[in-house]
């Protein structure tokens, strides 16, 4: 057991030595891994932030019901009573046309224009909040309300959120494609780096193979090398994401204030750090394993 | 110790290096495998070393049928065999003692015991004063002795050498053979391939002659004179 552990220690030490021997060349490999991890991870974080904003809107599903211009108090009362009785309506608010006009008049620059009108052009309005955010439930409620007497139109206000959600899904697919492409690039980088390492150690591999080294023994330092590269790549990717988040948060601060929305990206969570590490190390290990196995098979065939 | 039964070795290009070799080598024997170039000596030695597997037939080393062993098990079996190569196959970026220690490191040995065994192996081949030197600084004969030190450092019961004196002049070749004789005297089974045994004084030993992939003669020498 002690001997086995020692062999692992030696293999790890050799992998470190390989990295230290050509730091600049290996730094490029580490940076490729870091970019391959941080670009899709950063894109996914932005998409998730946008999705959470959209989800917030979807969870507050508003409908706006506009009455016809000629709707009288009785028609308004009838709609009120219907809304009060419906179990799929969580709450509603009535805005009379006079109230809406007063609000508009309060807006700078509009008062004179409104005063010039000979009649109130605004309809009586109900803002309705559905109990369910499900698109089908919203559509059912919209259709039911649209059928009431003296109702001009019912508008689902979360439509923009639905569109955002569709965009988010599309962006997620794009990020998935980007992730796959960069994963291939990362695998190729690790594969060729490890292959170079194996080929440059060819005579040592042949000799150790002849005098009793198992394939596992021969593979070990190269796998550790791949793991180290992946680990360093993951760390650099985390650093890039942290710097990217800071830059983005500074840039988006004025927008957040303007729209009174939290557009800021949170710092990397422990789960995200672990995911980055697992992705970087796991993928590098797999690429190294494939590379060293294929190259060793070729060398063994010529031994 | 080694048993071959109707062993055939055919390479992917169709060349049949061995065409049905049957023989037994007992523990403690000293065997010289002779024959012209292309007779199948190196192939036979590679098979008996567990470096290659036969295409057909049965081959057991230390009682283990190598055709049934996994790649890893076969590698572990090779650790119990000391191998000496004509071209030395040394790591030129490592010192003499690091080269000699390689089989021990592969076997997972470390520390004081490793150092002691390496020192002893180098002393046996007369390289104890050059432990820190690079193999590049050694002469051809010294490199072959280092190769022997590496082969015996694991204290194997079987040493197989492929043309160990091939590149050496007669003086160095005799010195190398003396080293093998001393191991044989200590009970180690020695198998040596040589294309020319006529000019060398062989000890009491067995001579296996190969011709076109078959054993053409299997004889014993009784004197230490040249055959």
Interface residues (C-beta under 8 A of the other chain):
Chain A: X2 X3 X4 X6 X7 X10 X203 X204 X206 X207 X208 X209 X210 X211 X212 X213 X214 X215 X216 X217 X303
Chain B: X49 X51 X71 X72 X75 X76 X77 X78 X79 X81 X83 X85 X89 X90 X91 X102 X103 X105 X106 X107 X108 X109 X110 X150
